[in-house]
Amino acid sequence: MSTETQHKKTDFRFFHRLRVRWAEVDMQKIVFNAHYLMYFDTAIADYWRALALPYEEAMNALGGDLYVRKATIEFNASARVDDMLEVAMKCVRVGNSSIVFHGGLFRGDELLVSCELVYVFADPATQTSKPVPPLLREIFTAYEAGETMREVATGSWAQLGEGAGAVRRSVFIEEQRIPKELEWDEHDETAVHAVARNRIGQVIATGRLIADADGLSRIGRMAVHRTLRSGGHGAAVLRALEEAAKARGDHEVALHAQRSAEAFYTRLGYLPHGDPFEEAGIAHIEMRRKL
């Protein structure tokens, strides 16, 4: 392997963290060599999430799919059970139809394993190569340059309802099985809606803001695409709605948080208000934040 893949941690923006499991260790008490390719492949899947691209839907929108053409690994040192590792990935080159990634597996600052992965963008029906779409090229370049992978817009239901409704339908009706008659209500027409979009225009998160009492607004219908959670998209939507509340003079925002998301809202400055309750068969608690 070329020495150009012998990177330092500072060469990378993206890291996927993992702990070595007992099942991945061989009779020599080190990670079995084949598992390193699995580590890098797992990191690549997470890299797509860092690009704010739900892989299957993004590939459908881009009119192709990616196929591995070449995978090369160079071993410098071994990982052992319970090691905390960071798998770094970086897109280093985009050719006509090929995309090259370099990776490094680090324990602390020590580089254990290097890799080079070469993918080909191709027609999934024929598996014949085709040019990498210019938009995908731009996304790789922007991400590696440190740019954000999403934009958040606020507006009316007439402006944003199609995209916001699709995410809500997927999350609340299909995933959480909330009856559809409970999901849609008259507040959508008067609420301020926020949507986060990725760089190919797909809506990946949404929420809405409705007026309550004087100086108090309520945030609700917070939903993030299932494969892109923990990527900061929900927080970005929440902050946009808080700014909309502040801009119209509100001094406090409230929301009904699912108990499973309580820690998320706590990290963003929300505090419990009142006792827990059930809504649509799901445990909730009201939380509030001063603006």
Sequence and secondary structure as in RCSB ss.txt:
>XXXX:A:sequence
MSTETQHKKTDFRFFHRLRVRWAEVDMQKIVFNAHYLMYFDTAIADYWRALALPYEEAMNALGGDLYVRKATIEF
NASARVDDMLEVAMKCVRVGNSSIVFHGGLFRGDELLVSCELVYVFADPATQTSKPVPPLLREIFTAYEAGETMR
EVATGSWAQLGEGAGAVRRSVFIEEQRIPKELEWDEHDETAVHAVARNRIGQVIATGRLIADADGLSRIGRMAVH
RTLRSGGHGAAVLRALEEAAKARGDHEVALHAQRSAEAFYTRLGYLPHGDPFEEAGIAHIEMRRKL
>XXXX:A:secstr
  GGG   GGG SEEEEEE  GGGB TTSSB THHHHHHHHHHHHHHHHHTT  HHHHHHHHT EEEEEEEEEEE
SS   TT EEEEEEEEEEE SSEEEEEEEEEETTEEEEEEEEEEEEEETTTTEE    HHHHHHHHHHHTT  SE
EEEEE HHHHHHHHHHHHIIIIIIIS   HHHH  GGGGTSEEEEEEETTS EEEEEEEEE STTEEEEEEEEE 
GGGTTSSHHHHHHHHHHHHHHHTT  EEEEEEEGGGHHHHHHTT EE S  EEETTEEEEEEEEE 
